């Protein structure tokens, strides 16, 4: 039987166990502050759109968001034991650089069942400034008739060749939910994608300003 709010084949207890790992094993390695978690709708279809600058963000958000969430994750991670474990967690494999509707339709089904889906629309890790977006997020919002919740994370970025700092300060800011009308066809997706990009970029900027006001000179890392 499919766990409520998760893709087919996922296990509710394993999903809960994975969220516990995020909260009690991953989180203690950082000084995490979550701002605005109360803004997350308690029910109904939700698409979380988040910026992406390191592999830490998915691990933290998985446990910190106050709802079961099926994240779209790059297919390369689904190997060996993880290849069995991730689907049980409710994670959805995505082929990067390829046109593949299967993961999107899996995510749409989660939304149609009233669940939540998490996506990193930048596609690949960068500076996490939300400057470039792929169209998958807008497709999910349109097909799943979902509410959008932007989520910005700062403090996880590690420059190439640098060592991770000891327990860096990480801030997770949840933005205001909104329900954009995504038009039909490719043009509608492109326009919707830009609306989502602007919403997340504005939230990242707001979090950067908050961190600067609180004494962090480099807003991307502690």
Helices and strands as residue ranges (DSSP letters): H 12-21, I 22-26, G 27-29, E 31-35, G 37-39, E 46-50, H 56-64, E 69-74, G 75-77, H 80-89, E 92-94, H 101-112, E 116-119, H 136-144, E 147-154, E 169-174, H 185-213
